[in-house]
Amino acid sequence: MNLFADMKALVLTSLNTLAAAGTLPKGLDYTNVTVEPPRDAGHGDMATNAAMVLSKAAGMNPRAIAEALAEQLIKDDFVISANVAGPGFLNMNLKADFWRAVVPAALVAKKDFGRSTVGVGRKVNVEYVSANPTGPLHVGHTRGAVTGDALARMLGFAGYGVTREYYINDGGAQVDVLARSVYERYREANGLSPEIAEGLYPGDYLVQVGKDLKEKYGTSLLDQPESVWLEDLREFATDAMMALIRADLAALNVEMDVFYSEKSLYGTGRIEQAIQALDDRGLIYEGTLEPPKGKMPEDWEPRVQTLFKSTAHGDDVDRPVKKSDGGWTYFAPDIAYHYDKVQRGFDELIDVFGADHGGYVKRMKAAVSALSDGKVPLDIKLCQLVKLMKNGEPFKMSKRAGNFVLLRDVVELVGPDVTRFVMLTRKNDAPLEFDFDKALEQSKDNPVFYVQYAHARIHSVLARGGNPDDAVLAAANMSLLEQPGEMALVKRLAEWPRIMEQAALAHEPHRIAFYLYELASALHSLQHQGKVDSNLRFVIDGNEPLTRARLALARATQFALQAGLGILGVTPVEEMR
């Protein structure tokens, strides 16, 4: 049940009635009509922008439209009043029974409360993490992993067919560097001093890989030229690193459906096919590029390259796909990879990248637009950096990886649930400060604790009430929920389906975390009122009807918390320790 969708349906029906009566022109586009909570709760329960967005097309003053719509809306049994505000906004007050209906609906839906069908019939590919297979995941990857996983969970809850995908960058020069780094650890395992030259990976995580190589090869690779062992060690080391990465993801409760190898694009004709698809559309040509804006390198020499006319699809400049020496650019396999996604029949593509991929956005969107003839949208979510803090100071932990903090370090310190929730307390493109002290403290200032405490409180309240069956609670007399605190919680609960659906459409899982905090706040406020006035407690001895109604509200709230936490990938707790 989505009460806001129900009220929007009433608004649209009323607009059609006005059109049929000749008050409004027929055939108006209602796409941008919304029904939402007003910015100021004192203005009413719900507000619609219908008059504002229709006035130009209707050729009418927005206030005139709003006044006519208000007269129509107040005919509904649930609408108490409809008042025009400002230039033409319409604020509505609704009867309490309208809101109370959400409680039994939530009890029937249980953990599916708020589940949407907005994505039914649509396939979406969510690519996230996709870290180079050169070492374990660090804290920067953690935010992308959590954001991508929560996004995938949320889209699944909204009805989409979701594929979670990791792109293994195993086709570039960095894998050669990895193989050379591992070879030095192999030498070390054989009693020789490793020569970790500048540019190699120094992390201790490679020590075990060196030992494993000794176990497999003994001393047979010692003093052998690179040409003998490079290819084998590339594959061996990549597999070892991907095993580390999979273990890191598992520690964070992140699962992938597909691991896609970049290497599989080379020598298989897939890159050539993708470039040919662009050529068939008249978007590949031979030409030269201008030097970077504001720069004129002394050694700049315009060279004829094979270029993708990405400017035809919104990019700032055309992009090279083949170098003057005939080799592919880094962009070419990325084009081929996304062409493969398009060919797999996805209706939408989402890439979750680090902030350093900002220059990648326009060119990749242009490529997908061209390859799908504008039919498949690509949304690229850039995750800003995470600043680790402890005791008010920047916090550095182990150096097992060389120069960066590992994902595993963070998870081991605060646990996967806390890690995931904190990472979702800010929008992905906003910097995030991860304070370990705040993440573990038991206070209102810690959103993880605050939301989990709300869930645990409800568990305790239900236990005190004898844990009645959900069906019994659903049959309770909800009209007994009439206290201001009760109605405030009811109204906040009713927002869940709207918030969830909007978050899914906007690809913004952080909205779920924000909502859960607000829902928890309403629950805690009501609980506190019961401490001040015993007549406001959830369990009232000697008044079973009222107790059932209040327990029904608590249980419905618990289902919303469980659904939201499930989307965030956080396990609800029943007891705070």
LOFIMAR-823472 format. One record per residue: z, y, x of N, C-alpha, C, O in turn; residue in one letter. Coordinates in steps of 0.05 Angstrom, whole numbers, plus 5000, padded with zeros to 4 digits. Atoms other than C-alpha are relative to their C-alpha. Layout:
% residues N
ZYXZYXZYXZYXa/...
END
This chain:
% residues 577
500049765017500050005000500050255017501750285035m/500249754986497950685027500050224978498050284966n/499749805021500651224980498350255005497450374985l/501749774993496751765016497149944992495650124983f/502650085008490351375005499750004969497750084958a/500049995029492251294932499850284989498350334970d/500149725009493352044924497350125007496250284991m/502749904993486752184960498049904979496250054971k/501750115021483351724910500250164974498250214960a/499649835023486452134854498750275003497550374984l/501349744995484052784886497049974996495750144984v/502950045002476952504892499149954971497150064962l/500650055028477052254820500150264985498350314967t/499749745013479352944797497650185007496750334990s/502349844992473753274837497549914985495950074976l/502350115015468652814804500150094971498150144958n/499749915028471552994736499250294997497850374978t/500749725001470753734752496950035003495750214991l/502949994997463553604775498649924974496650044967a/501250095025462053224711500250224978498450234961a/499649795020464753814670498450255007498450444992a/501549774992460354304709501650225014500550425022g/498349814986466254654742499250015030499350225042t/501050034973463754404810497249905000496449764981l/502750124998456654244832500249705005502249615017p/500050284995454953514832498949945028497450105040k/501150094975453453134896501350125025500250105047g/498649894976458553484942500949775018501649555009l/499150194980460353125006503050025003504150235011d/497150004999467752925004501149895027503549845029y/499250134975467852635075502450135014504249995024t/497949854985472453175104502450074983504250214992n/497749965017477253185045502449835010502049595014v/497750154991484252985068502450054981502550254967t/497449985013491052865036502149925020502249695029v/498050044979496852935085502650134992502750294974e/497549855004504053155088499550295009498150345028p/500349724991504353925091501550055026503449905032p/498749934975506254235157503050074996504749995012r/497349935007512454515124500949834977499749854955d/499250185022516153985083501050154975501050044954a/499149845023518854545039497750084981498250174959g/502249935017511854655012499249784980497749844962h/500750215018511453984977500049735014500749705037g/500250274989510353244986497449935014497449815035d/502650054989502953224999498350254997498850414979m/501849775002497453735011497149915004496649715019a/502850064996489953715006498450255008499050474999t/501849784991484554145040497550014984495650154992n/502550045015479353964987498650274994496250295000a/501249745007478154684964498850145024496750265023a/500949864976477554945035497449885011495650035019m/502450124988472354435058497649994982495449944990v/502250025020468254444994498950274992496750294980l/500749745010467855194982497250095008495750204991s/502649914991461755345025497749864986495949984976k/502150165013457554774997499950054970497750054958a/499949945029459854934926499250284993498650344970a/500649725005458555674935502150134982501650314966g/497849905017465455824905502350095018502650005041m/497649924986471856164926501949765001502349634981n/498350234998476555634953502450004981503349794971p/497749985018482455884911499249924971500749794957r/501050075026478155804848499849694997500549584977a/500250305000476755074867502849884999503349694983i/497350114999484054954883501550024974502949844965a/498749975026486455234817498949814979500549704963e/501250205018481554804778500949725006501549564988a/499150264992483554194818503049964993503849744985l/497250025006490954344807500449944970502049774963a/499850055029489954364731499349714994500549594975e/500850275005486653684735502149805010502749604997q/498150184988491853364781502649984985503849764983l/497550015014497953544740499949844975502049794962i/500350185023495253114684501049725007501649564989k/499150274992497252504726503049974996504550165000d/497250045006503952194709501850045024504150125021d/498349984976506452214781500150285012501750335029f/500149734989504652934796501750194984501350244961v/498249815013510253424781498850285000498850424979i/501249744998506754044806497850005021497849835039s/502249964980500554274844499650305003498850444985a/499949714996500954964875498050085022497949965043n/501949904981495555364910501550175021503150345014v/498749854978497655644978497950135018495850015023a/501849874981494356145024497250034989496850104965g/502749965009486756165021498949794981496849824970p/501050205018486155524981501149725005500049524994g/498750254997490654965005501649934975502550114961f/498750095025493754554949502349815007501949605018l/497650154994500854304955501049864974501149984953n/499250155023503353754909502849895003503649805025m/497550135001510253514889499849764982498649774960n/500450255013510752794866502649884991504749935003l/497650125011515752404824501149795020499649675035k/498750184981520751984862499049714997498849575016a/501050285005518151334829497449955015496849725022d/502550034985511451464863500749905028499449725039f/499350074973514851414931501549735001501049575019w/498450254999519650854914498449754999499349545007r/501750235002513950384900499349875027498649645028a/500750104973512950314975502049785009501349615025v/498050194992519449924982499449714993499349545010v/500750285007517649294942497349925013497049685019p/502650074988510549334970500449915029499149725038a/499450074973513349305041501349725001500849575019a/498650265000517848715023498149774994498649555003l/502050215006511848324996498249965024497649735031v/501850014977507448495056501449895025500149775042a/498450084977513048355106498950125026498450375027k/500949894975510548425178497150104999496250235017k/502749895004503648575151500050274986497850384980d/499849745013506149215119498650215018499250235041f/501549804985501349765140497449905011495850065021g/502650114990495749295159497750124984497950154960r/502349865012489049625145497549835001497349645017s/502650145000482049385129497850195009495450135007t/502049804992478650005158498049895020495849995022v/501850104979475749595215498749734993497349625010g/501150265007473748965177497050005002495650184992v/502850024997466848735195498950145025496550135030g/500949864976466649145260501249865025503649805025r/499250124975467048855330500450225021498650395025k/499549804979470149265386500949865025502449675025v/499350104974470649125460501850215014501150445016n/498249824986476649425496500349905028501449685033v/499850074971476149405572502250175012502350415009e/497849864987482449585610501049855024500449625028y/499050074973485849515677497749995020497350195034v/502450024983479549265714500550105028498750235040s/499449924973483049395780498449845020497849605015a/501350154979479549205844501749765008504149785010n/498550244993481448495863500849995030500249815044p/499249984972484448715929503050005004504050035026t/497150014998491848665914501350004972499950014952g/498650005025497148645860499850274986499050474999p/500249765016497349165805502350195007504650115012l/498049804994501049815819500750164975499650104953h/498949875024504650295772497850164985498050194961v/502249875013498250685758498549824982497749904960g/501350205017495050055731501749934976500649854955h/498250075021501149935689499550164974499450054952t/500549835024499750525643497449924986497349914962r/502550085012492550315633500249734986499049694965g/499650275012494649595619501450024973500649904954a/498449975025499749805567498350154979498350074955v/501749845019495050325535497849824988497449824964t/502150175009489349835531500949784982499749724961g/498950225015493549265505501050094972500449964952d/499049895026496949685451497650094983497750054958a/502449935015490149965431498749764988497849774965l/501250255010487349265424501749894977500549804956a/498250105021493449045383499750174974499650064952r/500249825022492849655339497449974985497449974960m/502650045013485449565325499949734986498749724964l/499850265014486748835308501550034974500849914954g/498449955024492049065259498550164979499050144955f/501749855019486849525228497649854991495949974977a/502250175011482048955215497749965019495949805012g/502350034982477349015275500149725014502249605018y/500250234983474848405312500150105029498250235038g/499549884974477548565382499649795022500649575021v/500250164975475548285450501350175022500550395028t/498649884977480148455508498749915026498449685031r/501750074977476348495573500850135026501750365026e/499449914973477648565647497449975017496349755019y/502450004983471748745693500949975029502250155040y/499250064973472748435761498050135019495750055021i/501749874981469948895814499849845026500949925047n/500150184977468148335862497250015013496549825028d/502749994988461148565881499650215021497550245032g/500349784982462549155925501149955028502049735035g/499250024972464349295997502949965004503849865024a/497150034998471749305982500849705003502949645015q/499450284998471548545976499549905029500949725038v/500450064972468748496046502450095017503349955035d/497649904986474648926070502349814995503949755013v/497950195006479248446034499849755016501749655027l/500550254984476147846068500850045029502049875041a/499349944972476948176136503150025004504249945024r/497049974999484248356120501349724999503249675013s/498950275003485647636099499649845025501349685033v/500550144976482447376162502150065021502949885037y/497949934981487547756203502649864993504149785011e/497650155008493147436163499749715005501749575010r/500650284993489846766174500649965030501749765038y/499450014971490146906249503050005005504149865021r/497149984997497447106241501349734993503249655006e/498850265008498946446205499649795022501049595022a/500550184978496046096266501350095026500550005048n/498549924977500846446313498950235016500050295038g/501249774986496347026334501050264988501850274965l/499249735009497847766328497750114983495550134992s/502249905017494048056269499250285009500850445018p/501049744993489648656283499250154975497050144966e/500449855026490549086220498850275007500350475008i/501349754993485449616238500050194977500450114954a/500249805021484850266200497849934980495649854988e/502050075021481250146134500549724988499549674967g/499350265011483949436125502550034982503950234983l/497850005018489149266072502549895014502549665023y/497750084984496049236105502249854985504149764997p/497850105017500248966047500949725008499349555015g/498950264994504948386059499249784980499549554986d/500850195020502248055996497749825011497249614999y/502250164989496547796040501049795020499449625028l/498950194981501147406086499849714989499049535004v/500150265012501546816038497149904998496549665002q/502850085001493946826030499149895027497649705029v/500650094973493346756105501149725005499749555017g/498850264998498046156103498449794985498049564994k/501650185017493945846047497349945014496349715012d/502550044986487645936089500549815024498849635029l/499350184978491045586148500249714989499349525001k/499750265012492745016101497349874994497049634997e/502750105007485444956081498249965024496849765026k/501950014978481845096146501249935027499749885046y/498850064975486844956200499450225020499850465015g/500849804979484345296264497050035002496050165020t/503050024997476945186250498650274999496450295009s/501449745002475445916235500850195022499650415025l/499249834978478946206295497850045020496349865027l/502149934980474346576344497249954990495349955005d/502750035011468546466296499050284992500550454984q/501149745008463847046282500250044969500549854954p/499649935028464447406215497949864982498549794960e/502250135016457847106191500749724991499649624972s/499250275007461146426190501949994977501749824959v/497950035020467146576147500150224978501650194959w/499749775018465947236110499749924970501349994953l/500650075028462846946046502249824988503149874965e/497950185010467946386039502650144996504050104976d/497449865002473846846051499950214977501950274965l/500349825022471047346001500949864974502549974958r/499550155025471346825946502949905000504249924979e/497350104999477946525969502050234995503950204979f/498149775003481447205974499950124972501950194961a/500349895027478647455908501449834980502849934963t/498650195018481146835872503050035003504550034983d/497249974996487946925904501150264988503250274976a/499249745011488347665885499950004969501750114956m/500150025030486147515813502349844989503249894967m/497750165009491646995809502550185000504250164982a/497849815000496647545829499850194977501850254964l/500449815022493648025779500649884973501850004956i/499450145025493947515723503049974996504049994974r/497150035002501247395739501350274994503350284978a/498949735006502648145738499650064970501450164957d/500649955028499248205670501849834982502849934962l/498350185016503247615644502950114999504250094979a/497349884999509747955667500350234981502550304972a/500049775018507748545624499249924971498950094954l/500950115026505748085566497350114991496850174968n/502849925005498448285571498249765004498349635025v/501950224998493147775557497150104996496650294981e/502849935001485647825566498449774987499149544990m/501850205011480247465527497749935019496849705020d/502350044982474847555580500550135026501550365028v/500149904973474747645655497150005009495949785012f/502849984995467747895672499550085029500550285038y/500449954972465347855744497650185005495450134995s/502249834991461148415773498049855016495649895014e/501850164983458347915822497949854984495749794994k/501950155017455047545764497550164992495650064982s/502249835007450448145754497850005022495550065017l/501849994977447248085824498549745002499649525000y/501750234996441447615836499449844975498349624977g/500450145025441147425763498050144982497350044960t/501949855015436247945739501250184979499750334965g/498849845021441348285694499950305005499450464987r/500349724994441248945731497150094995496750304983i/502949935004433648945731499450024970497950204962e/500549995029433648795656501050264987499750384970q/498849765011438249375641498450255007497850424990a/501649774991434249875683497250004986496250214979i/502550025014427849615651500250094971498450224960q/499549915027430849735582500050304998499050424979a/500049714998431950455602497250115005496350314994l/502749924993424950495631498249984975496450144971d/501650035024422050235566500450234980498750284963d/499449775017425250835532499250265013499850475003r/501049764987422051315581502150155015501950405018g/497749864989428651465616500349945030502450025041l/499850054971427251225688497650135013495350115004i/502149874986423251635737500750035030503050005037y/499649954972422351775811500350305004498650454995e/499649714996425152445833502150055021503249875033g/497949924981429952835876502250154985501650284964t/497849865012436753125859500750255015500250275039l/499049764987439453815873502649945015504049755007e/497550044987445253865922502350064981501950204961p/497749945017452253885892500450304995500050465013p/499749725007453754535855502050145019504250035024k/498349854983456755055900500149915029501650025045g/499950114973455454645963497149975010495349914995k/502550064987449754596012500649885027500650015047m/499450134974451354076064497850055020495450055014p/501949954978448054206131498049785003495749825009e/501850234997445153516131498749924974497549704972d/501350065025442653556060497049965002495650135013w/502950064999435853236053499249884974499949664967e/500850115026432653155985498349755004496349755019p/501450264998430452425979499149914973500549944953r/501150115025426152105927501649754993501849575009v/498450235009430451625886499149934972497750084958q/500550085028429851235822502350114984504750044989t/498049855016433551655770500049924971497949854960l/499650045029436251545700500150284987501850444995f/500149745013434652135655502450014980502050024956k/497650005016441852155630500450274985501950274965s/499849745014441152895611498949984972499650154955t/501150035027437152655551502149894980501749904956a/497950115017443652345525502750135006504850005005h/497649844999448652895539501350035027503350175029g/498849974974449952845614499250275012497350405003d/500549744988450153455659497649995019496050185021d/502250044981445253185711499049724998500449544988v/501050274999440752585718501349845023502249965042d/498450174981443751995757498249805014496549685002r/501550204985440851555812500949724993503349674991p/499350285004440550815798499049825023499949595026v/500950144976436850605861499750205022498650425019k/500149834977437450895930497350015013495649845006k/502649974987431751115974499349765016496949705022s/500550244985432550476014499549764982499149544992d/500650225018431450055952502449864989502149694971g/497650135009438649835942501150144974500650374969g/498949895025442349935876502350185006503850145025w/497649834998447350495869502349864985501949664972t/497650115014454450355844499750024970500849864955y/500449965028452250615776498349784987498749724963f/501850205012446850085766501449764988500849694966a/498650235012451449475757501750084976502149934958p/498449915023455849895711498350034975499149964953d/501949985022449750035668499449724989499449674965i/500750275008448049295668502349874985501949734965a/497650115013455149105649500350104971500849944953y/499849885027455249575590497749924982497949894958h/502350105015448349345569500649724990499849654968y/499250265008451148645567501950024976501749864957d/498249965023456648895520498450074975499049964953k/501749935023451449215475498649764989498449724965v/501550245008447448575474501849794987500949624971q/498250185013453648185455500750074971502249934958r/499749935028453648555389502450164992503250154969g/497749835006459649015394499150254985497150374992f/500649755015459749585344501250255014500250475010d/498749784985464350005388500949905027501649665030e/499050074973466250015462502150205007501950445002l/497949834990472650285491500649925029501049695035i/499250044972474050355566502550165006502650395000d/497549874991481050515592500050015030500349805043v/500249964971480750805662502250185010503650314994f/498349814988484951185711498850285000496550324996g/500849735001484651935716497850065021496350265017a/502049954980480251885778497149934991495249975006d/502650065011474451655734498850224983497050174967h/501049785017473452335702497150055002495750114982g/502849954995466652425733498149784990495749814990g/501450245009464551745705499350024970497549884960y/500050015029465251925631497250064989496149904974v/502549925013458852305614497749825007496049764990k/502350174992454151865654500149734986498049624978r/499850265013456951225623499450024971498249844959m/500549955028456851505553496950034995495949944976k/502949965002449651715565498549735002496649684987a/501350264997447751015588500349834975498349714966a/499650175024450850665528498550114977497349964961v/501649885022447751165480497149935003495849864983s/502950064996440851045511499549714995497549644982a/500550295003441550285513500449904972499349694965l/499550095027444050235442498450174980498950154955s/501549815017439250775414501950164983501450224960d/498049835013445451175396501749874979503150004964g/498650155021448350625352502849915007504449864990k/497550114991454250405394501650235015500850305037v/498449804986459550935411501749895022502749665020p/498250074978463350905476502150215002501650445005l/497749824997470251205480501449925026502249705030d/498750054974473151275550502750155000502850394997i/497349895000480651375553501050025029501149815043k/499049964973483151675619503050015000504250184986l/497150004998490351525637500950165024500350105047c/498949844979493852055677502149865016503149655008q/498250134981498551905734502849974988503650124970l/497250045007505651645726501850085023501449995046v/498149924980511251985764502649864996503949894975k/497650155002517151535777502450175009502350305030l/497649844994524051865776502549844997502649644982m/497450125003531251655786502050215010501750325032k/498049804994537352105786498850285005499850435021n/501349744998532852695778498250045023497150265027g/501649994976529052545842497749814999497949604986e/502250204997522352215857501049745011502549745030p/498950264993523651475863497949835013495749795001f/501850184986520351015913501449735002503749715009k/498950274999521350265911498849855023498449965045m/500950174978518649695952497250085011495750214997s/502549954987512849745999498549745005496849715023k/501350254997510549035990497050024999495549855010r/502949965002503649295973498850185020496450225021a/501149814981503049776030501050284994503150365004g/499349725005503350486003500550064971500850304964n/499649945028504450415929502149824987502749604997f/498050155015509550175878498749804982496849864968v/501350215015507949525845500850004970503050094963l/499450045028507649395770502449814998504249864982l/497950205002512148795782502850135006504850054995r/497549874994517449255813501250144975503650124970d/499249855024517749685750501149804979503249844967v/499250195021518049085703502649865007504349814990v/497550134992523448745744502450184997504750084992e/497849815001527749375742500850054971503250074965l/499349925027527349545667499149804979499949834955v/500950195019523848955634497350094987496650324988g/502749945011516948915600500150174974498450354971p/499849855025519249195532500450305006499150474994d/499449724994522149835561497650125015496850355009v/502349914986516249905608497850084981496650304983t/502249955019511249855552500650244982498950414978r/499449785019514850325504499950275014498650465004f/500049754986515950865556497250095007496650335005v/502749944993508750835578498450114976496350244980m/501449915024506750985506501350244986500750314963l/498749775012511251585494498550265005499450474997t/501849784996505752055517497149924996496449685000r/502950055002498352105501498949935027499850035048k/501150104975494251755554499150215020499350175044n/501149794982491152395582502150215008501450415020d/497849824992497952735591501649875023502149635022a/498350124978502052635656502549884988503649984968p/497750145010507852165646502149985022501649905044l/497850034982514652195679501749764991502849764968e/498550245006518051515680502750025014502949975039f/497449974988525451635691501649744995502249684972d/498750265003529050975704502850034988503649854973f/497449965012535851265685499850034970501349904955d/500349965029533551515618498949764986499649714962k/501150235012529650885605502049794994501649614977a/497950215004536050475609502550114986504249954979l/497649895012541050955579500049954969497949944957e/499750055029543750835508500650264986502950334982q/499749745013542551505474497650064983495549934986s/502249915017538151865424497750105017495450105009k/502149904982534352155484498249785011496249845023d/501650234991531851465501498649874976499949734960n/501350105024526551285449500049704997500049594975p/499950295001526550555468502649904987502549744968v/497450085011533950475455500350094971501249944954f/499649885027533750925393498549834979499749784957y/501550165019528350505358501149724999501549614977v/498950275000531149835380502849994986503449804972q/497449985013538150055357499750014969501349894955y/500549995029535250215288499449724989500549644968a/500650275009532449515283502549825000502949674982h/497650164997538949195307502050084978503449914967a/498249905022542949635257499249874974501049794959r/500950125025538749375200500749714999501649614978i/499250284999539848665222502949964994503749784979h/497150025005547348785221500650074971502349934959s/499649925028547049135153499349774981500849714962v/500950235017543148555122502049775002502549644982l/498150214997548148065151502550064984503749884971a/497649935016553948445119499449974971501349924955r/500750035028550148415054499349724992498449674969g/500450285006549447665058497149905004496349694995g/502850074994542147665082498549904975497549674975n/501350085024539147645012497049955005495850065023p/502850074998532147355003498350254994499050424978d/501849775003526347845008499050034971498750254961d/501049995028523947654938502250124982501550274963a/497849895015530847824910500150305004500550454985v/499949724994530748494945497650154987497950374978l/502349875011523748644921500250054970499050234959a/499549975029526148564849502250194993502950234970a/497849825004531749064858499150254985496750314984a/500549765015532249694816499750245019501850365027n/500449794980529150204863500650284990501050465006m/499349735011530650784816502850085008503550325006s/497349944991537750734842500050155027502150265036l/500349854975535151024908499550294994497150374990l/500349735009536351744891501450215018501150455014e/498749824982540552044947497950135018495950005025q/501949864983536952564991499349845026497049825034p/500550164975537852125054498349764994496649685011g/501650235008535051525017497150074996495349935005e/502849925005528951894993498650105025496250065028m/501249924974527852195062499049755015496849765027a/500950254987527551485090497749874985495849774998l/502250115016523151245033497450145006495350015010v/502449854994518151805046499049965028496549945032k/500850054973518151685120498749725002496749685016r/501150275001516950945107497249994988495549854998l/502649995014511151105061497850115019495450075013a/502049894982507651465119498849795019496749835030e/500850204981507050825160497049914998495649925017w/502850085002500350575132498050225008496050165020p/501749784993497251265139499950055030497850085042r/499849954971499751365210498549785016497049845034i/501250234986497550675232496950024999495649995019m/502949995003490450755204498950245015496850215028e/501049774985489651455233500149955030498250035044q/499850074971492051215301497849825008496749855030a/502250194994487050645299497350145001495850095019a/502649855000481251105281499750195023497550245033l/500049814978483251595335500349875027500050005048a/499650154975484451055387502450115015502250165040h/497649874987491451345401502549854993503949924974e/497750165006496950825403502750155004504750064993p/497549854996502151345426501050104973503450154970h/499249905027502251585353502049804988503849884973r/498250205011505650925335502850035012504850024997i/497449964988511251045385501450254988503850244983a/498949765011512251755358501149944972503350024965f/499250065028512551495286502549835000504349884984y/497650174999517550945303502550155006504650104994l/497649844994522251455333500850164975503250184969y/499449855025521751885269501249824979503149904965e/498950195019522951275225502849925007504649914990l/497350074991528851065267502050234995504350194988a/498349775004531651775262500950024971503250084966s/499449995028531351755186502049784993503849824977a/498250235005534851075186502850075011504850024998l/497449944988540351305234501450234985503950224982h/498849785016541451945193501349894975503549974968s/498950125024542451535130502549835006504449844991l/497750164991547151065167502450185006504750114998q/497849814994551251655192501250124975503750154974h/499049905026551851935121502049804988503949884975q/498350205010554951275102502749995014504749915002g/497549984985560251365156501750234990504150214990k/498649765009562052045129501049964971503250044964v/499450055028561851835055499649704994497349614994d/500250285004563351105040498249934976497249704974s/501850055023559451164974497149995007495449924991n/502750004991553151245015499349775018497149765030l/500550234982553750605054498049814987497549814963r/502050195010548450065048501349794982500249714961f/498650215016553449545022502450134986504350224998v/497949885017557849784964501349774985500249644967i/498550225013563149274944500350064970501050284962d/499749975029563049164869497650124986497650164962g/502449885012556149484858497649855012496249965030n/502250174989551048934870497350134996495650125014e/502749875003545049304839499450215020497250215032p/500549794981545849904884499849895028498249985044l/500150134973547249464945497349885004496149905026t/502650134997540849074932497850215005496150165022r/502049804996536749704926500050125028498050165040a/499849894973539449984991499349805021498149875041r/500850214981538649325027497049965000495849905020l/502950025002531549305001498750215017496750165031a/501149784984530249985033500449945030498649995046l/499550064972533449755098498149785010496949815032a/501750224992529449115100497150095002495650015020r/502849904999522849475084499650175025497550155038a/500149844975524449955141499849825024498349885044t/500050194978525649365187497249885003496349845026q/502750114998518749075170498150215013496450135029f/501749794987515449745189500650025030498850045046a/499350004972519349755254498849765015497849795037l/501050244988517249045269496950025004495949945024q/502949974999509949195254499250195023497450145039a/500649804979509949815298500649905028499149945046g/499350114974513649485355498149785009497449765033l/502050214994508848895351497450125011496250015029g/502449874990503049375361500450105028498650095045i/499449914973506449665422500449775019500649825043l/499550234983507648965448502949985008503549865029g/497150004994515249055445501449814981500949824957v/498550205016519848505420502450144987504150255001t/497749885014524748765366502649845007502549605008p/497550134994532048625383501849994975501650174959v/498150035022537348385334502850095007504550134989e/497449924991543248585376499750165025498350085044e/500049844976544349135427502349925018504549885009m/498050084980548048935490500550225020502150195038r/
END
